[in-house]
Amino acid sequence: MTLKKAYIHITISLMLIVMSIVLFALHLASDYVFWYHIAFYISVSIALLLGLSAVVLLSKKHQHVHEKVLDTLDWMTFITQSFSVILVVFMFFMFSSTVQQSSMYPTLQEGNIVIATQFNYEPKRHDIIIINVDPMKHPGESEKLLVKRIAGMPGDSVEFAESPVDDGYKIIINGEIYTHEGSTYIARYISSEKEIIEASLDNTGHIKDGEYLVFGDNEANSKDSRNLGTFEKEDIIGHVIFRLWPFGGLS
């Protein structure tokens, strides 16, 4: 490592810190991957300290430092900076999450690891999303993250057609019975699911501005808007774009 390279490492570390502060100020940080933030500041601080150490060792008083020591500092600084860059991506642009339920079967199974993006995301119909269940908005629920699919958008009309054979009501969105992969979605009598959905709509039976109707792909075994009502845009914390484990795309 040369003195010039040591200063470059210090500059990069400072730029990473400044960039993270700016992105925080723009409210782009995810609140649900807090350990990423801790790991980032630890790693970038180590990189900064290593760069400063190299500058001290390369100063006039320490011209005869062993080359292996400088090479070690160089590699350690590079590794910690690379780790910091990766963490910035996961702090502000995308993050990983493990599926904890079977409600998205067969698209996703319990234990699958997915990658979700959060940067400048605008929800779209049929998107698979990660939502935060806020106990203040959903009394009786504990705070948790759920993976669901967007079925209804703001302004969509929602109606019901009674289906006694299914022990409930078929859900009709914009005049069409909602189905996914051949499954018809039912608001069941026993859980008062029709009343729960209706309570979250406006007076004309439409989804309110900034709110979304979400369902799991496993129609018969999913806790979703049929049990919890609609979710606000601020409750959507990420758009699932890829299945990391087992490796593969989504439909």
N, C-alpha and C positions, 0 to 999 in steps of 0.2 A: 504494500500500500504506500502510495506517495502522499505528501502533504496536500496536494491538489485533490486527490481522490478522497481523502479524509474530509475535506471541506465540502465536497460534493455530497458525501453521505450525510453530513450534518444538515445541509440544505434540504435534501430529500426528506429527512425526518421531520424537520420543521414545517415543510410544505404539507406533509401528511397530517400533522397536528392542526395546522390552519384550515386545511380542507375539511377535516372532521368537524371543527368548530362552526364553519360556514354551513355545512350540511345540517348540523344540529339546529342552527338558527333558522333554517328554512323548514324545520319540522319534518325532515325526511327520515329521521332515525326510527327504527322499530323498537317499541317498548317490550317486545316479547322475546328478544334474544339478548338479554342484558349481559350475559357472560361474554358475548362477543365484544362489547364495549370495554369491559374490564381487560380482556386479553389484548385488545388493540392498544390501549394506553400503556400496558406493561411492556408489550413488544416494541412499540415505537420509542418508549423511554430508554429501553435497553440499547436500541440502535443508536439513539442520540448520545448516550453515555459512551458507547464504544467508539463513536466518531470523535468525540471530544478527547477520549483517552489516546487515540491515534495521533491527534493534533499535538497533545502534550509530549508524547514519545518522540515525535518527529521534529520537535522544536530544537533550537540550537544546543540546548543543554543535553539532549539525548540523541545525538546523531548516530551513535553506534549501537542502536537497538538491533537485536537479532532479527534477521529477515523472517524467520518462521513465526515470530510473535506478531509481526505486522500482517503476515499472510492470514494468520488465525483471526486477528481482529477484522480483516477485510471480509473473510468468509462469514464470520458470525454476524457482522453488520448487514451483509447482503441477505442472509437468511432471515433475520428478524424484520428487515424492511419488507421483504417479499411476503412474510407472514402478515405484516401490518396491512399491506395492499389487499390481500385476500380478505382480511377481516373487514376492511372498508366496504368491499363489495357486499358482504353478508350483513353489515350493519345498516346500509342505506339503500341497497338496490335489490337484493334478494336474500332469502334465508331458507334453511332446511327445517323440516318438521316431520315428526313420526306420526303416522295415522294410528289413533288409539281405539277406533271403533270399527265395526263391520258395516256401518250404515251406507258406505259407498261401494259395497260389493255389487257386481264383480269388477268395477273399474279400478277400485283400490281395496286392498285387504288390510286387516289389522297388522301392524308392524312394518308396513311399507314406509319408506322414507321418500319424501317429495321435496321438490324445489319450488318455492313460491316467489314471485316478484311483487314488489310493493312500490316501485318507483313510478310515480305519475300514472297510476292505474285507474282506468275508468271501467266500471263493471259493465259486462255485456251478458245478454241472455245465453244460457247454457254453459257459461264459464264455471269451472270448478274453483271454489274459493275457500279460504280459511277465515272463519268468523269467530269473534270473541263474544261469549255469552256474558253479559254484564248483569250481575244480580240486582242492580238498581233498576234495570229496565225489565228484568224477568224475575220477579219475586219468587223465592223458593228454590231458585237455581244457584248452584255454586259457580264461581268463575271458571270457565274452561274454554278451550279452543275446539271448534268443530269444523270438519271438512264437509262441504255441501256443494250443490249445484244451483245456480241461479235459474229459477223457473219463471218468476214474474218481475217485471220492471216497473219503475214509477209511472203511474198513469194507466197501467193495465187494468182492465175490468176483471173482476173475479166473481164467478157465480157458482152455484151448486146444483147438481141433479141427483135427487135421491136414488139410491141403489140398494134396496133392502137385501138383495142377495149377497152384497159385500158388507153388510152391517154398517152402512154409512152413506156418504155422498161423494159422487164423482166431482172433481174440481175442474171448473171450466175457466180457462184464462183467455180473454179476448175472443170468446165464442167457440173455443175449441177445448175438448176434453184433454186435460194434461196427461200425457203418457211419456214414458221413457223406456226405450228398448223393449217395447211391447207390454210394459206394466202400466196399468191405469192407476192413478193416484187417488186414494180414498181418504176422506175426512171421516173418521169412524165415530159412531154414536157413543161408544163406551167412554171415550176420552173427551167428549164435547169438542172435537177438533174443528168442526164447522164454526162453532161459536168463537173459538180462539182466533181463527183467521179473520172472521167478520169483525171482531173487536179491534183489529189492527188496521182495518180499511177506513176510508173516509165515508162520509154520509151517503155517497152515491155508489158505493161498492167498488171503488177504485183504490189501487195501491197509492199511498201518499207519496208526495215528492220526497226524494232522497231515501226511500225505503224499498226493500226487496223481499220477494217471496223466495225461500230457498228450500230445497228438498234433497234428501239423500237418494242415491241410485238404488239402494236396497229398500224398495217401497214398503215392504212388510216389517222392516226392522230398522227404522230411522227416527230419531228424535230431531225434528226440524220445525219449519214454520207451522206445521199442523199442531204442534205442541207448544211452541214458543212465540208464534206470531211473526210478523215481518221484522227484518233487521235493518238498521240504519246504515248508510254508507260508511260512517265512521267506525262501525263494528267490523267492517271487512278489512282484515289486516294483510291479506295477500291473495294473489291469483296463482293457483297451482299450474305450473307450466310443464313439469317433467317429473317422472318417477325415477328417482336415483337408485333405489333398491326395492325390488329387483329392477335392473336397468331397463328402461323402456318409455315409450311415449304414452299419451293419454288420449282418450276419445270422448 
